[in-house]
Amino acid sequence: MTASTRELAGRTALVTGAGQGIGEAVVRALAACGARVVAADRNADGVQALADGHAEGRVLARELDVTVAPAVEALVDDVERTVGPLDILVNVAGVMRPAPVVDLTDADWAETFAVNTDGVFHTSRAVARRMSERRSGCIVTVGSNAAGVPRSSMAAYAASKAAATMFTKCLGLELARSQVRCNVVSPGSTDTAMQRQLWSDDAEASARRVIDGDPEAYRVGIPLGRIAAPADIADAVVFLVSDRARHITMHDLYVDGGATLRA
């Protein structure tokens, strides 16, 4: 982390999907920069362990299912009353149900959109109402480079992320006059549990295939020659919620080592 450890001092953040992977890394990065962070996830044990690893009060654990709109409204209301006005929202909660379209079940399609798209809508709407009244705040949605480039066996995931990306940009347009900035960070292959579910038992060989590319799947490799660490994505989020990005909104920042050739 190259940002100042006090860069976000005095600010309160809500991070969804904070129980592991990119969400956990975002919580750690925001807290390291001085923010007070509410870490929310369906995995209550995961966010509690994350909170326990920080100084008291720096990270607060909350159980949340972003697919349930009333639960989201209740949590945001509680946080605003008991912790403080939210300055930052980071939408990270996401699921992947990989399968060819002809084999994709209705349940997998519905669950993917319920979390990846509806969840972003629920949390962003609840927080945006309050931020717009205060004329201040930042919302970042963690999307995916798959939202802009077709991927085999990832139609539901890619479509849900594309929807969440455009939703966030439209929200940014609506909130611009209220000085609320809304941006997207789109990771490529990142070393998380979600990424590893796509791999075979041989993790090293699987990682090498991702880096080198797969012509049979029409997939380009990663020009930088490495898979991202969750901290790489978290650093991009920190930049976009900081004052260094005060004139950036409705932007989609790809953090994928060049994998999409920015197609």
C-alpha positions in Angstrom: 0.0 0.0 0.0 1.6 3.2 -1.1 -1.2 5.6 0.0 -0.9 7.5 3.2 -2.0 5.6 6.3 -4.2 8.7 7.2 -5.5 9.4 3.7 -9.1 8.2 4.6 -9.0 9.2 8.2 -12.4 10.1 9.6 -14.3 8.4 6.8 -16.8 5.5 7.2 -16.9 2.7 4.6 -19.2 -0.2 3.9 -17.8 -3.2 2.0 -19.9 -6.1 0.9 -18.5 -9.5 0.1 -15.9 -8.8 2.8 -15.5 -12.3 4.1 -12.7 -13.4 1.7 -10.8 -12.6 -1.4 -11.0 -9.2 -2.9 -13.6 -8.0 -0.4 -11.3 -8.8 2.5 -8.4 -7.1 0.8 -10.5 -4.0 0.3 -11.4 -3.9 3.9 -7.8 -4.2 5.0 -6.7 -1.5 2.5 -9.3 1.0 3.6 -8.6 0.4 7.2 -4.9 0.8 6.6 -5.6 4.2 5.2 -7.5 5.3 8.3 -11.1 4.6 7.4 -13.5 2.9 9.8 -14.9 0.0 7.9 -18.1 -2.0 8.2 -17.3 -5.5 6.7 -20.5 -7.2 5.5 -21.0 -10.7 4.2 -23.3 -13.7 4.4 -20.3 -15.4 6.0 -20.6 -14.0 9.5 -17.6 -16.0 10.8 -15.4 -14.6 8.0 -16.1 -11.0 8.7 -15.9 -11.4 12.4 -12.4 -13.0 12.1 -11.5 -10.0 9.9 -12.7 -7.5 12.5 -10.9 -9.4 15.3 -7.6 -8.9 13.4 -7.8 -5.1 13.6 -7.7 -2.6 16.4 -11.0 -2.3 18.3 -13.5 -0.3 16.3 -11.5 -0.1 13.1 -13.4 -2.9 11.4 -16.9 -3.8 12.4 -18.5 -7.1 11.3 -22.0 -7.3 10.0 -23.9 -10.3 8.5 -25.7 -9.3 5.3 -27.3 -11.0 2.4 -27.3 -8.3 -0.4 -30.1 -10.1 -2.3 -32.6 -9.2 0.4 -33.5 -5.5 0.0 -35.1 -5.0 3.4 -32.0 -6.4 5.1 -29.8 -4.0 3.1 -32.0 -1.0 4.1 -32.0 -2.1 7.7 -28.2 -2.5 7.9 -27.5 0.8 6.2 -29.9 2.6 8.5 -28.3 0.9 11.5 -24.7 1.8 10.4 -25.7 5.4 9.8 -27.2 5.7 13.2 -24.7 3.8 15.3 -21.4 4.1 13.4 -21.7 7.3 11.3 -22.7 8.6 7.9 -21.3 6.5 5.1 -18.7 8.2 3.0 -17.7 5.1 1.0 -19.5 2.1 -0.4 -17.6 -0.8 -2.1 -19.8 -3.4 -3.8 -17.7 -6.6 -3.9 -20.2 -9.4 -3.1 -20.3 -11.8 -6.0 -20.8 -15.4 -7.1 -19.9 -17.4 -10.2 -21.7 -20.4 -11.5 -19.7 -21.5 -14.5 -21.4 -23.6 -17.2 -22.1 -23.6 -20.9 -25.4 -21.8 -21.6 -27.1 -25.0 -22.7 -26.3 -26.6 -19.3 -26.9 -23.5 -17.2 -29.8 -24.0 -14.8 -32.5 -21.4 -14.0 -31.4 -21.4 -10.4 -27.8 -20.7 -11.2 -28.8 -17.9 -13.5 -31.1 -16.4 -11.0 -28.6 -16.6 -8.1 -25.9 -15.0 -10.2 -28.0 -12.0 -11.0 -29.5 -11.9 -7.5 -26.0 -11.3 -5.9 -24.0 -9.7 -8.7 -26.6 -7.3 -10.0 -29.6 -7.1 -7.7 -27.2 -6.9 -4.7 -25.4 -3.9 -6.2 -28.7 -2.2 -6.9 -29.9 -2.8 -3.3 -26.8 -1.5 -1.6 -26.2 1.4 -3.9 -29.8 2.6 -3.8 -29.8 2.6 0.0 -26.5 4.4 0.3 -27.0 6.8 -2.6 -30.2 8.2 -1.0 -28.2 9.3 2.0 -25.0 10.4 0.2 -27.0 12.6 -2.3 -28.6 14.4 0.6 -25.2 15.2 2.1 -23.8 16.0 -1.3 -20.8 13.8 -0.7 -19.6 10.2 -1.1 -18.0 7.6 -3.3 -19.4 4.3 -4.6 -17.2 1.7 -6.2 -18.5 -1.5 -7.8 -16.1 -4.3 -8.3 -17.0 -5.7 -11.7 -15.0 -7.9 -14.1 -13.2 -7.7 -17.3 -15.6 -10.5 -18.4 -18.2 -7.7 -18.6 -16.6 -6.4 -21.7 -15.1 -9.6 -23.4 -17.1 -12.8 -24.0 -15.9 -15.8 -22.0 -16.8 -19.5 -22.6 -18.9 -21.0 -19.8 -19.3 -17.6 -18.1 -22.4 -16.2 -19.7 -24.3 -15.6 -16.5 -21.4 -14.1 -14.7 -20.3 -11.9 -17.5 -23.9 -10.7 -18.2 -24.5 -9.9 -14.5 -21.2 -8.0 -14.2 -22.0 -6.0 -17.4 -25.4 -5.1 -15.9 -23.8 -4.0 -12.6 -21.2 -2.0 -14.5 -23.7 0.0 -16.6 -26.0 0.4 -13.5 -23.1 2.0 -11.6 -22.3 4.3 -14.5 -25.9 5.4 -14.8 -26.0 6.0 -11.1 -22.9 8.1 -11.4 -24.6 10.3 -14.0 -27.6 10.8 -11.8 -25.6 11.6 -8.7 -22.9 13.8 -10.3 -24.6 17.1 -9.5 -24.8 15.9 -5.9 -21.0 15.5 -5.9 -21.3 11.7 -5.4 -18.8 9.8 -7.5 -19.5 6.3 -8.8 -16.9 4.2 -10.5 -16.1 0.6 -11.4 -13.0 -1.5 -10.9 -12.9 -4.5 -13.2 -10.4 -7.2 -12.2 -9.1 -9.9 -14.5 -7.9 -13.2 -13.2 -7.2 -12.7 -9.5 -5.9 -15.3 -7.0 -9.1 -15.9 -5.0 -11.3 -18.9 -4.2 -13.6 -17.9 -7.1 -10.7 -18.0 -9.5 -9.4 -21.3 -8.2 -12.8 -23.0 -8.6 -12.1 -22.8 -12.3 -8.8 -24.6 -12.0 -7.9 -28.3 -12.0 -6.2 -30.0 -9.1 -2.8 -28.9 -10.5 -2.9 -25.2 -9.4 0.5 -24.3 -10.9 -0.4 -25.7 -14.3 -3.9 -24.0 -14.2 -2.3 -20.7 -13.3 0.1 -21.1 -16.2 -2.8 -21.7 -18.6 -4.5 -18.5 -17.4 -1.3 -16.5 -17.9 -0.4 -18.0 -21.3 -4.0 -18.0 -22.6 -6.1 -20.7 -24.1 -6.7 -20.6 -27.9 -9.4 -23.4 -27.6 -11.4 -21.1 -25.4 -10.6 -18.0 -27.5 -8.9 -16.5 -24.4 -5.9 -14.2 -24.5 -3.3 -14.6 -21.9 -2.0 -11.9 -19.4 0.6 -9.7 -21.0 2.1 -8.7 -17.6 2.8 -12.4 -17.0 1.1 -12.7 -13.6 -2.2 -13.3 -11.9 -3.4 -10.4 -9.8 -3.3 -10.5 -6.0 -6.4 -9.3 -4.2 -4.4 -6.4 -2.9 -3.8 -5.2 -6.5 -7.6 -4.7 -6.9 -7.9 -3.1 -3.4 -5.3 -0.5 -4.3 -7.3 0.6 -7.3 -10.4 0.9 -5.1 -8.5 3.0 -2.5 -7.4 5.3 -5.3 -10.9 5.8 -6.7 -12.4 6.6 -3.2 -9.6 9.0 -2.3 -9.4 12.7 -3.0 -6.8 11.9 -5.6 -9.6 10.7 -7.8 -11.9 13.7 -7.0 -12.5 14.4 -10.7 -13.2 10.8 -11.8 -16.7 9.4 -12.0 -18.5 6.9 -14.3 -15.1 5.3 -15.0 -14.4 1.6 -15.5 -10.8 0.8 -14.4 -9.6 -2.5 -15.7 -7.0 -4.1 -13.4 -6.2 -7.2 -15.5 -2.6 -7.1 -16.5 -3.6 -6.2 -20.0 -5.6 -9.5 -20.5 -8.4 -8.0 -22.5 -6.1 -5.8 -24.6 -8.7 -3.2 -23.4 -11.1 -4.5 -26.1 
